[in-house]
Amino acid sequence: MEYLKMEVREAGDGAAAGEYDREPPKKYSWAEVRQAVHDLRKELSSLSTMMPMAISFRKLSNGKTRVYFLRTPQNGWEITLLYTDIIPTLQPSNARLDWKPLIESNVALDVSSGKWSREEQLLWERQRVAAWGIASYELHQSGRVLFPCASSLFVADESGGQSPPLVPRSLATGGGAPLTPAMCPSAPQLVAHAARGDIWLAGDCLRRPARLTYACRGRDERLADDPLQAGVPCYVTQEEFSRYTGFWWQPKCDDDVFRIVYEEVDESEVKIFSFPSSNSSSGEVEEFRFPRAGTPNAKSVLKLVTFKLQKASPTTVLDYYNEGNSETTLRELTLTLTLTLTDVDIKDDIDRHECGLTFIDIDLVVDIDKHSMEVTDIRWYEMKHPLKETFPWFEYLARVGWTPCGQFVWVQLLDRKQQRLELALIPLSEFTSRVGYALAPAHLDAPEPERRADGKSVSVSVEGMLSEDETNASGPNIISKEAITWYNIVFLSSIHQFYPIINSSAAVEGMLSEDETNASGPNIISKEAITSGEWEVMGRKIWVDESLGLVYFVGLRETPLERHLYAAPLRPSASAPPVLLTAVGHSHTVDMDEECTVAVITSSNISSVPSTRVYRVRRAPPRAALAQYGALLDRPLLDGLDARPFNGSWERAGDGDECNDVSLLIKERSLSGIEVPPPQIYSTRLSCGATAYCTLWRSAVPGPRPTVLHVYGGPEVQTVTNSYKGIRQLRMHMLAARGFSVVSVDSRGSKHRGRAWEAAIRGKMGQVELDDQVEVLQWLAKETGCIDMERVAIHGWSYGGYLSLLGLATRPHVFKVCVAGAPVTSWRLYDTAYTERYMGAPADRQHAYSRASVIAHAPFFPDREGRLLIIHGLADENVHFCHTAALLSELVRLGKPHRVQIYPGERHSLRAMHAAKHYEATLLHFLHENL
């Protein structure tokens, strides 16, 4: 593998560290360290690069393409929705493209009110969202935009002659904070959302929000008495499979019936745990259902809810109150339902007595807009042949969706060992067994179940993420958290549509067992591998231009450190490999419109800040190319500033781009205010024969320095890439600025390096990762001369905290101190899907679990004080505080010295700024004192 203008050094091509005089470490007071953290955060603020995200496209009637994205505006700090218009042209243009706010900036969305529900906070934890303002949105091609914010839903319309900036309107919602909202594709004025464990329907065309399912009793019930929820995935599905929604609109229909397929989850067998409330001052506890390794998971079934709309009839205020909306005050009623009360005295009376009905005539008829609609004829259906009956091995409902024709539902089913994955097509006619809910109002009671015999599910077997046998010499193929992604793309033409399948083998065979009599195998017309070779295709970034027979995708062919855009013919040949469309030496994030005509690409490398450019896609089969569409500069103040790269070992002229046919969308300034050498990427060959990559942040002080091995080391994460991470690596830069060398290593088991690399930790968690980390660290010390191997700290969070503890316990001669954040200490205490994916079931792998346990290594922790610091949030619902408590109990029993820093009210991530600053000061103070 060749890297141009990139410093990748092999073992032995540099000088070893010589003798040196070690200076005694300087001691700092707590006040000095706190001030240093404050000053460093201020100086390093220029590392923040808020690049465009969540990019969407819409064709305008005037021929332009409107590009939407989320970003902080100029002189703002809250993320908002912005747009720019692209004028179609065949000629390259140097015209500057302006971005503008889509939403009126002076509209109060209550962003900073602190009005966030517990459900929203937990969803953000699962999604790893940390932002103020609009964190997500949905765009309909009609021009309607939907976004949640501050426990409310807002819509804005570009149709009807309105032009940006738009004034958003709040939608009346029911049940609580609206989660994972989605517009109806055929009627965008309707919005479904989850709230308090059920699905609700909102819309400005509705008289009132409508509850579509009645699975959950509500937040006031004890969790043990309320095991069902509809439209909300269980914890494991969200955390380990990155699926956050549990309902899906039918994309189109031929009648007046609206249909939503949804997941109903039964968690009655999942154990309940209690944690201190995230509201640290309340003294209350919160309950969570959490399946530990080897224990029962939640049970999922697919159901269908249908409903119709009809013109609303006049009703009374008491009707609204009695329909379950007692939490809505009359003032909210007048605002959300657009009441047109002609009697001013009555309206004033409502204002004065908004807390009850005592002083208002209960027979008052509310005159609603003539076009208001109401939901009617709600019905629920389950599958005639439940998934568990047809696929008895299925454990996890990984993904769900509709085919574009709206006549089939597709599902990805995964077994408990996560070594068997099936893609099944379910005909709409399979949902024929009508059911009801015990909690539903009397008028929605279902009749006796109807049983019909027509319709069978069609199964397509997907072999790409599976290993045929656990004993296979190459090891099991482990599914990543980002969904179904692996090496090769295969398109299967069956039934009605082309379906993209991610597959690591050219062969796709049926895997139906003899007892699966209700499913039939696929009728595969053709199958062809579009890519080949030992490199990965990023499964979420695939666009198909069927008219020209081209497929565009993002992959890692050039190097596992860089993401690139490629184009390939749908009917490939050996003489026509995929064409590289982006520049080597940078890593690229790509978004493309459905027509494959416009692309927005953000490019950066470790030494240059990101730039986002808009391209026209030149479509000329069998090749494709990119051409500029114009330039958009975010901050005019940058015009006269030095835009040199962020130093680094990959030095390039200007912004590092060698292609002239690009246009600048947004560019941020790099860090230049602190005298800290740039980070560098190194590679070395491990003793096992594989190549490992690492990143080094040097101190400004020459010679061997106290060093922090900043470790994650676990699966599903890649820390070393040729991309600019800015504020995400704030603490590495902070440590370097304080005189430490900092090292980050991607050891075996990390992401995007192939099946054999990732499978190396199967049943061996905490072993091969540390072997690689130490081997690379020792090589780097000899290679660079900037690492003092007698003063090395190991520090990490979550899985990195786990490895940090094991590092100190098993290699105390290598690591002088350990700082472990939110560490796993026993895999028996972690969740089913993640743990069993890599370790197997505890009952089958007892020795492996014991060998991987930090608690079992407690006797080997050092006896000298000042070598161990453990940090944990008390309300952590991911890696529970019981992990730390169990280890502390054993350390106390053994008389081992240790320090503990607890953050009440904090979950797995430290979200409060004061907690983050305190943690940074604690880390620096501990390192200065003991390293």
N, C-alpha and C positions, 0 to 999 in steps of 0.2 A: 504494500500500500504506500502510495507516494503522497506527500503533502508539500504543496508549493508554498514557499514563504511561511513555513510553520516550523516552530522549533520542537521537534520530537526527537529526543535523544535516546540512544540505546545504551545499555549497560557498558561501562568501560571507556566511554569516549570523553570522560571528563576527569578532573583531578580529584583525588580523595582529600578529605579534610585533614589539615595538618595540625600540629600542636598549637595550642593557644592558651592564653591566660584568661580564666573565667572570672568575670567581675562578680562580686557578691550582689545578689538581687536587692534592689532598692525597695524599701517598705513604704507603703502608701496608706494613709488613713482612709476610713470609710468616706469621709467628707470629700477628700481629694478624688477618690474613685468615682463618686457620684457626679462630681463636677466634670470629670473627664468624660463620662458617658454623655452628659448633657452637651458638652462642647463637640464631641465626636459626632453625635447625631446631627448637630447643626451643620458641621463641616461636610458630612457625608450625604447631606440631603440632595446634593446634585447627582447622586447615584440613581435617584428615582427616575425611571423612564416609564411614563404612563402611555404605552403605545395603544393604538386602536385595537379593540377586541370585540367579539360577538358581531362580526361583519355580515351584513345582509345586502341584497341587491333587489332593485325593482325597476322594471321598464316603465318609463313615463310615456304618455300619449304623444309627446312632442319628439319622440325618438331618443331622448337622453336616457342614460342609466343612472339612477340615484343609488349611491352607496351610503349605507347607514352603519354607524359604529358607536361604541361606548368609549368615552374618554373623559378626563377632566378638561374643562374649557380653560381658556386663557384666564389667568388670575383667579382661578377657582380651585376648590379642593374636593367638591362632591362630583362623583361620576355622573355624567348626563348623556343624553342621546344626541348625536351630531350627524350631519350628512354632508355630502358633496355630490355635485352633478357632473357626469361625464358626457361630453359631447362626442358622438360617434364620428370618427374620421379615419380615413385610410392613410393619412400622412402623419408622421410624427409631429408632435406639438410641444413647444416649450412653454406654453401658457401655464400660468400658475393657477392651480385649482384651490378655491377657497372652501374651507369647511365652515358650516354654520350650525347654530343650535336648532334642533328640531322642536324642542320643548321651550316654551317661554321661560326665561330664566328667573323671573320674579314671581313665579307661581310657588306658593308654599306647599311642599310635599311632606312636611313634618319629618324630614330626614333626621335631624339632630335632636328629636324630641325624646329619644330613648324608648320609643314606643315599639318594642320588639317582643313578640311572644316567645314563649319557651319553644314552641314548635318551629318557629323561624330560626331561632338560635341553633337548634339541633340540626336542622337542614343545612345551615351554613357550615357547621362542623363537618358534616358528611361531604359537602361539596368543596370544602377548603376555601370558602369565600371569605375575604377580608377586605371590605370596601364600604365606603359611605356613598349613599346616593342610589342610583338605578343600577342594580347588579345584573339584571337580565331583562330581556324584552322579547316580544314576538311580533313579527311583521307579517301582515296579510297583503297579498298583491293588490287588494282594493285600495290600499293606502292607510288602513287602520293599524295603529300601533297599540299594543297592550303591554303594560309593565307593572310589576308589584313594587311597592315601596311603603315602608313604615306601616306594615300590617294592613295595607289597603291595596286596591286595584285601581289603576288609572288607564283610560283610553284616550287616544287622540286620533283625529281623522284628517287626512290630507284631501279627501274627496269633498265634493260639494263646493268647489271653488276656493277652499281654504288653502292658504300657503303658510309655510313655516315663518316664524316660530308659532307653534300651536299651543293652545291652552288646554291642558289635559282635564278630563272630567273623572271624578271618582265614581266607581260603580258600587252600588249597594251589594254587599256580600252577606252570606249567612253562615252561621256555625262557628265563627272565630276567624283567626288570621288565615287568609287565603294562601294556599301553598300550590306550587307547580301549576299555575293557571294556563289554559290553552283555549284558543279561539276555535270555534267550529269552522272547518275549512269551507263549507258551503254556505254558512251564515255567520260571518265574523262578528255580528252583533251579539252572538251568544258566546259566553265564556264559562267553561267548566273549571272548577278548582276543587282541591281537597281542603277540608277543614274538620278538625276534631274527629278524624277517623272515618269520614264519609265524603261523598262527592256532592257538590252543590252546583247549581246553575245560576249564573248572574248575567245581566245584560241590560243595556239602557232601553231595550224594547220591552222588557218585562215589567209587570206591575210590581213584583217583589221577587227576591231570590227564592229559588226552589231547591229543596233537598231531594236529591235523586236516589240516594241509598240510605238505608237505616240499619247499618251493621253495628255501629258504635253507640253506646248509651250516652257518652259525653264525658267531659273532663271532670265532672263532679263525682263520678263513680270511682270506686276502688279499682285499681288496675287489674286485680285478680278477678273481679266480676265483669270485666269488659275486655275479653280476649280477641274480639273481631274488629277488623277495620277494612274499609273498602276504598280503593283508589290510592292507598298509601303503602308503599313497600315496607317490608320489615327492615330492621336495623342492618342485618347481614347483607341484604340485597343492595342497600344504599352504600354501605361502607366498603364492601368487598367486590361488588360488581358494578358500582357506579351507575345504578339505575335509580332515579329519584322520583319518577312519576309512576302511578299505578292505574292510569286510565288513558284511553286512546279513542279519539273521534273517528267515525267512519269518514273517509276522505270525500266520498260522493255517494249519492243515492238516487234512486229513480222514483221515489214516492215522497210523501209528506211526513215520514217517520224519521226522527233523529235517533242515531244509534251510537252508543259508547261501549266499547269493550273495556272491562276493568278487572283488576286483580282483587280478589277477596282473600284476606290473610287471617288465618286462625293461629293465634299464639298461645293457646291454652296450655300447651305442653312446654312452653319456654319459661325458664325460671326467672323470677322477679328479684332484682337487687335494688337496694336503696342507697342513695348517696346524699351527702349534704347539698342543699340547694345552691344553685349558682348565684342566688341572691344571698350573699354571705352574711348579711345582717339579719336575715329573717329567722334563722335557727331551725328552719324546716328541712325536711328531706324530700328528695325526688325519687320516684320509682321508675325503673327501666326494666324492660325484658331484654335479656342478654343470654344467648345460647353459648355456653362454654364448650370447648372441644369435647367431643364424645357424647354430648347431650342432645336431646331432640331439637330440631329446627322448627320454625314456623311452617305451617302448611298453606300452600297457595292453590287457589282454583280460579279459573277464568269464568266470568259471567258477562252477560250483556244486559244493558238497560236501554229501553226505548221509551220515547215520549213524543208527544205532538204539541203544537202550539195552537191556541185559539184566541180569538178576540176576548179581552177581559170584560167581564160583566161588572156593573156597579156593585160595590161592596161597602161595608162599614168599617170604621176604624177598629171596632171590636173584633171583626173577622181577622184582621191582620194580627192583632194581639194574640188571639186564640190559636193561631196557626204556628205557634212556636217562636214568635218574634218578640217575646216579652222583654228581651234585653235591649231592644231598639226603642229609644225614647221617641216621643211624639215629635220633638224637634228634628231628630234624624229622619223621621217619616216624612216630614214636610220637605226636607232637603233632598232625600234620595229618591222619592217617588214623584217628584215634580207635581205636588198638589196645586190645584188651582182653586183656592177657596175665595169665593167672590165676596163673602161677608168679612169686612175688615175686623169687625168686633170679634168674630169667631177666631180669626187668626191671632189676634192679640190675646184672646183667652187661652189659646193653645200655648203661646209663648209664656204666659204667666203660670200655666199649670202643666208644664211639660212632663212632670214626673208621674202623672197618673191620669186616670179617666174620671176622677171623682167630679170634676166641675165641668165636664164636657158631655153633651148629649150623645149617648152611645149609638143612637140611630142616625147620626150624621152620615150622609152619603158623601164619599170622597169622589170628586169629579176628576178622574184620571184622563190623561191624554187619550184621544180617540183611537190612536194607533197602538196603545199598550196591549200586550199579549200576556197570557198566562199559560203555564204548563199544565197539560192534561194527559190522561191515559198513560201514566207511568207504569211500565211493566219490566219485570226482571226474568231473565232466562239463564239457565245453566246448560252446560253441554250434555248432550244425550249420552255421549261416551266420555266421561271425565278424563283429563289428561293422565291422572294416576292410574286409571283403569287400562288405558291404551299403552302407556309407557310406565309400567310399575317401578322401574328403576329411577325415574326422574325425582330429583330432590330440589333443584333450584330453577326457578323461572327467570332465566337470564335476561331475555329481551322479548318484546312483544311489539307488533305493529300490524298495519293493514297493507295489502297489495294495492297498487294505485287504482285498480278497478273497483275496489270497495266490496268485493264479493268473497274475499278470503282474509282470514287473520293468520299471520305467521308468528310462530313462537320458537325461541331457542331454549331447549331443555338440556339441563346438565345433571349428571348423576352426582352422588355425594362425594365420591372420590375425585371428581372433576377430571375424569379421563375419558368421558364419553359425552359427546355433544351432538344433538340432533336438531335439525331445522324442520319444523312441521308446518304444513299448510292446513288450515281448518276452514272448511266451507261455512259460510254464514248460516246455511241450513242446519248446521250441527247444533246451533243454539235454539232448541225447540222445546226444552223442558221448562215450563213456566214455574217459577218459585215465588215465595214471598218473604217478608221480614216480620218477625214477631213484634218489632218496635214500630212498624209502619202504621200510619193512621188507618182507621177502619175502612175508609173508602178506597184504600189501596190494597186491601187484602186480595191475594191471588186465588184463583179457582184451583180445582184439583189439577195436579200436574198433567200436562199433555205429553204423550209419548208417541213419536213418529219414528219410522224406521229408515227414512231417507237420509242420504248424505254420509260420506265417510271422510275422515281426515286423511290428508296425503302427506307422507313423510319424505323429506329429502335428507339424506345422511351427510353430515359434515365431519370429515375425518381429520381436518387440518390441525385441530388443537389437541388431538388425542394421541396417546401412545397405545399401541396394540397390546402391550403387556408391561406390567410394572417391572418385570425383570429384563426388559429390553436393555441391551448394552448401552444404548445412547441415552437412557434415562427417560422419565416421563416428560411430556410436553406440557408445560404449566401455563394456564390461562392467565393473562395479565389483567390488572384491575381496570385498564382502559377499555376493555371489551375484547372482541374476538379479532386478534391481529396475529399474523405470522408472516411467512416468507412470500408465498405466491398467491396471485389472484387467479381464480377460476370463475368463469361465468357459465352458469347452467341455464340452458334454454328449456324450460318445461312449463307446462300448464299454459299461462297466458303471457308472462313477462320474462324479461331478463332479470335474474337475481344475482347480485354480486356476492360471492362467497370467498372468505379468506381461508386459504388452504396451504398447508406446508408440503403437500404431496400432489403430484399430478393425478393420482388415482383418487376417485371418490366412489366408495362402495357402499351398498346398503348394509345397515347394521341392525336390522330388525330381528328380534328373537321370535321363536315359534309361537309364543303366547300372545304376540301383538297382532291379533286377528282383526282388530278394528282399523288398522293402518295398512296402507299399501305403499309399495316402494315407488320411487320416482320414475317417470318416463323421460330419461335424459336423451335429448336430441343430439347435443354436442357438448363437449368439454375440452377446453384447451388452456394450457398454462400460458399466461401472458408474460410472466416474469420467471426467472430461474436464477439460481445462485445462492450463495450463503450470505444473503443480506435481507433486511426486513422491509416490508411494505407497511406503512402506517394506515391501518384499516379505516380510520375515520375520515381520511382525506382522499376520496375517490370521486371523480366526476366522469360521466360517460356522455360523449357526443355520438349518439346513435346514427345521426344523419350522415356523419363523415366517417363513422367507424373508428373513432379514437377514444381512448381512455386516458385520463390524467390522474396521477396519483403522487403522493409524497412518500419517499423511501430513503434508505440509508445505503445505497449502492456504493457511493464514493468513499465513505468512511462512516463508522458508527457514531461519530461525533457531530455529523452535519446532516440536517434534513434538506432534501432537494425535491424539486418538482420535475416529474418526468411525464412524457407522453409516449403512448405505444398504440399500435393498431389493435383493434378488437380481434382480428384474425391474424395472429402473429406468425412470423416465419423465422427460421434460424438466422436469416440474413438481415433481419430488421429488429435489432434489440431496442429497448426503450431509449428514447432520446432525452438527454439532460437539458433542462430549460433554464436552470439557475446557475449562478456563478459559484464555482468551487472556492473554498476559503471562507465562506460564510455559511451560517445555518439559517434556514428560511421557514417562516410560517406562512401558509398559503390559504387563501379563500378565493373561490371562483363562483361565478353565477351559473345558474342551471343550463344556460345556453352555451356555456364554455366560450364566452366571448370576452369577458372582462375578469381580470385577476388582480387581487390586492395582496401584495407580498411584503412581509416585514423581514428584513435581513439584518444580521449582526454577526460579529464574532467576538472572541474573548477580549479583543483589543479595540473594538469600535462599537459605538453605541448604535442602537437599532434605528433603521430608517424604513418607513413604510411607503411603498410606491404603487402606483396604479398602472397596470399594463393592458394593452390590447393583445388578445390571443390571436396570432395569425394561424389560421387553420388551413393547412395544405397537406393532406394525407400523402404519404405515410409519415410526414414530418410536421412539426409544429414549432412555432417560435413566439417570442414576446416582443412587443414594441411599445414605446412610451405613449402615454395618453395625456400628459400634462404634469405640472408640478404644484404641490401644495405644501407650504411651509407653515409650521405651527406657530412659532414665535418669531415675529419680525426682528426682535432684538438680537437674534442669532446671526443676522446678516453680516454684522461687522465683527463677529467674534471668531476667535480661533477654533475651528472645528476639527482639530487634530484628533486622532484616535486615542483611546484610553491606553496609551503606551502599549504594553504587551509584547509578546515574542513574535507576533504575526504583524509586523509593521508594514503598513501600506500607505501609499500617497493619498492625500485628501481623506475621503470617507471610506476608502478601501474598495471602491467599486470600479471595475475595469470595463464595464459595459456602458456604452453611451446611450443605448435606447431604453433608458429608465426614467421615471419621473418621481420626484420626491413628494410623498404625502405628508409625513411628519418626521422630524429629526430632533433629537434631544441633545443637549450638550453633555460631554463626558466629564468625568471627575478630573479636576486639575488643581484643586486647592490644597491638597495634602501631599507632602513629600513621601509617598509610599510607592515602592517599586510595583510594577504591574504584575498581575497573576500570569503564570506560565503553565502550559500543558506539557507533560512529559509522558513518554511511554517506555515500558521495559518488558522484557520477556520473563514470565514467571518460571519457577522451577518445574511446573507442570507442563510447560511448553506454550501456554497461551499468552497473549499480549494483554497487559493491563495499562490503563491510563490513570493519570493523577493530575491534580492541579496544585500549584504551589504559590502561596502569597508570601513574599519575602518581607522581612522587616527592613526599615531604612538603615538600620545599624548593620554594618558589615560583620562578617564572621559568624561562627556558630551561635545560634540564638535558642533560648527556650522555645519549644515547639508544641503546638496543639494539633493533634491528629483529629480533625473534625470529621466524624464518621457517621454515616447512616448504614451502609453495608448490606441492607436487606433487599429483598426482591421488589420488583415493580418500580424501582427508582433508579434514575441515572443522574449522577451529580456532575460528572465531567463531560462537558460538551463544548463545542466551539461556538458558543453563543454568549451574549452579554446578559448577565443576570442582575446587575445593578443592585438595587436595594434588597433583593432577595438574599444577597450575600453580605449584608450589612455587617454581621458580626465577624465574618472573616476579615473584612477590611478594618474593622474596629480593633481586632486583636493585632493585626499587622501594624497598625498605627501606634499601638502600645508597646511595640518592641518584640512581638512574638512572630516566629515563622508559623504558617498555617498550611496544613496538608489535607487534601481530600482525595480519596482513592475509590475507584469503582472496582470492587473485588468480584470474584465469582459469585453468581447469584443475582447480580444487578441486571438492569433491563437493557433490551435492544442489542444483545450480543449473541443471540442464537440459543437453541434448545439445550445443547450440551453445556454451555456456559451457565445458563439459568438453572438447569437441573442439578448442578453440582452440589447444591445445598440440600437436596432431597434427603430428609431424615438426618441431616447433619448441621442443623442451625447452630451458629455460634462457633463452628470449627474452621471450615475452609475459608470463611470470610476473614477471620482474624489472622489465619496463616498468610493470606494474600496481603492484608493491610500491613502487617509487620514486615513482610519481605520487601514490599515496595518502599516502605518508610526507611528501612536500613539501606537499600540501594540508593535512594534519593539523598540520604545523608552523605554517603561517599561521593555521589555525583556532584552535588552542589556546594558542599562545605558550609551551608547555612543552617544546619540542624544539629543541635546539641543532643546527642542520644542519651546523655545522662539526665537531661531535663525535658522529658516528653510527657505531656498530658494527653489523655484521650477523653474526648467530649462528644456527646451525641444526644439526640432526642428520640424517643419512641424506640424503634428498632436500634437506632444508634445508641440510645441509653442502655439497652440490653447488651450490645457489644462492648460498650464502655465498661460496664461492670465485669463482664467476663474477661475483658482485657486485663483489668487490674488483678483479678483473682487468679488467672492462669498465666499471666506474664508480668508479674510484679517487678522483674528485673528490667523490663522494657519501659513500662509506664510508671512514672513517679507518682502521678496523681490522676484521679478520675473524677469527672463531673458528668453525672448521668441524669438526664431529664426524662421524666415520664417513662421509666423503663419497664419493659416486660421482664418479670423475674421467674415466671413459670408458665410454660405454654399450655398447661392444663387450665389456666385461668383466662386464656384468651378465646376469641370466638371460633366457631366451628369452621367456617368456610376458609378463612385465611390459614389457620393453624393446620387443618387436615390436608389442605392443598400441598403443603410442603413437608409435613411431619407424619401424615397418615393418622388413623384413629388411635387415641391413647391406649385403648385396650389391646391393639395389635402391635404397638411400638412402645411398650413401657420403658424399655432400656433407653431408647432414643430420647424420649421425653425427659427421663431422669438425667441423662448426660447433657442435655441442652438447658437444664434448669440452673439459674443463677443461685437459687437457694441451696442446691446441692453443693455448690462451690463456696458457700459461706465460710467454712473453716480455713480456706486458703487466702482470705483477704488479709492484708498486712496488719500488723499489730501496732504500727507507728501512727500517731495522730497526724491529721492534716493531709491525708492521702485520698480520702473518699468524701465526696459531696453528692447528695441525692436531692433532686428537685422534682416536685410533683404538684399538679393542681388538684385540690381536694374534690372538685366536682367533675373530674375526668370520667366521662361515660364510655370512653374508648379503651384506653389502658387504665383500668380501675385503680384507685389508690390502694386497693388490697394487695396489689403487686408489691408496692413499696412497703406496706405494713408487714407483709409476710417476711420480706427480707430483713426489715428492721428487727422484727421479733427474734429472728435467728441470730443476727449480729449481736443483739443485747444478750441473748442466752450464752453466746460464745465469748462475750466480753470484748468484742471488736470495736475499735474507735471509728466514729463516722459523724458526719454533719448532715443535717436535713433542712431543706428550705421548702416550706409548704405555702401554696398560694390559695387561700380560701376563695371560693367563688369562681376559680378559673377551671376551664375544661382542659382538653388535650392540647389546645393551643392557648397561649397567653394572649388574650385579646385586649385586655385593658392596658392602656399605654403606661400607666404607673406600674403595673405588674411587669411589663416587658422591660422597662428601665431598671426596675429593682433587680430583676434576674440578671441583666447585663452587668450591673454594678457588683452583684454577688459573684458572678463568674470571674470578673476581672480581679476583684479583691482576693478571692481564693487563689487564683493563679499567681498573683503578685506575692502573696504571703508564702506559698508553698512550692512554687516552681522556680 
